[in-house]
Amino acid sequence: MPSEIARPIATVRLHFRDGGETAADLSVAERAGDNLFVASDEGARVVRMMAERMAEEGGTLYRQDAVFPLADVFTLPVTIPGEDEADIEGMAIAGGWLWVTGSHALARKKPERDENGTEKALERLTEVRCDPNRFLLGRIPLVSEADGRLTPVRRDGTRVAGCLKFRKGGNALTKALAEDEHLARFVAVPAKENGFDVEGMAAHGDRVWLGLRGPVLRGWACILELAVEDHPDVEERLRLRPIGPNGEKYRKHFVDLDGLGIRELSFDGEDLVILAGPTMDLDGPVAVWRWTDALSVTHETVIPRDRLVPLLNLPYGKGDDHAEGIACVRRDGAPPALLVVYDSPSKARRHGAGTTADLFALPSRYDPANAFRA
């Protein structure tokens, strides 16, 4: 991995109408045409933004255009405002669908800064929260409008929004992992403690890849590959098809990312671009890697560092500017780029109700001999 910190080739302004609530907690971004879908890890909604050219600065402005509550398309376990957090950590657009996933993670409370008394602080550290909506994994039909807008809808003809079955304290995926020799013990461990924590998503056809921030096993991060289909008997329900070597409903891919966990995934052609960062609640380091020809892999894999292509070391702040979402951007007449959005943006990034994202030059494949081959 190159040691120097990458510098953006351009900045992108994001303007929100909600007073900046979403801008302060961006966790994902997915782009298609002039549409940019973003979400916060607070609440349970997806925001559509539309691109505009900034004549004076020559850059791009994305302006909030519409908000889509997830409760309008999915039957969520909790719909009470303020208690419906889905902790959205992954989105992908593929085949006319908008895929979305929650973190699937438990959360341990932390002592408040102004909290008086050791006893109260210790008590909070014993409390582990399980928010049912965090176990969302589903897809929403996208309708193409005449003006280029893509609109998520509950139903579009025979296509219906659907998600995996929610279960007490989990869903169909966590149930499938209950006996897994690598991951089962971590499903009950809170996030940011090396517990099970989905923070990245990519999709192609009916296949879905989930990047895990944790657990990281002896320095190796994990990507879960799923095959998803409509449930034949229950509308608005998805189910997992067997895809693993012994009929498991998932495949595991372990990748050596220098001890970092996965923070986001995005396809660039048949390659999977991986945003990596700390599993703990730390600022950095933050790096981007390329898994070449990931789409063609049809079995479980263990991929050493020298079979991944190092791309970028991203900048990060002290307590702010945490790279959380990426989207590969193909531009007419210009080299490919990587759009990066940030959680906890610094004051320098904020502008009223908005924030700025960065565009980085996206290096292409390096020497083909450096590619992992199935």
PyMOL commands that set and color helices and strands:
alter all, ss='L'
color gray80, all
select helices_A, chain A and resi 70-72+118-125+132-135+172-176+184-186+294-296+305-307+368-370
alter helices_A, ss='H'
color red, helices_A
select strands_A, chain A and resi 10-15+26-32+35-40+45-53+60-69+88-94+97-102+107-108+128-129+137-144+150-152+155-156+159-160+162-164+166-167+170-171+197-204+207-214+220-230+237-240+251-256+261-268+271-277+287-291+301-303+309-313+322-331+334-343+354-361
alter strands_A, ss='S'
color yellow, strands_A
deselect
rebuild
show_as cartoon
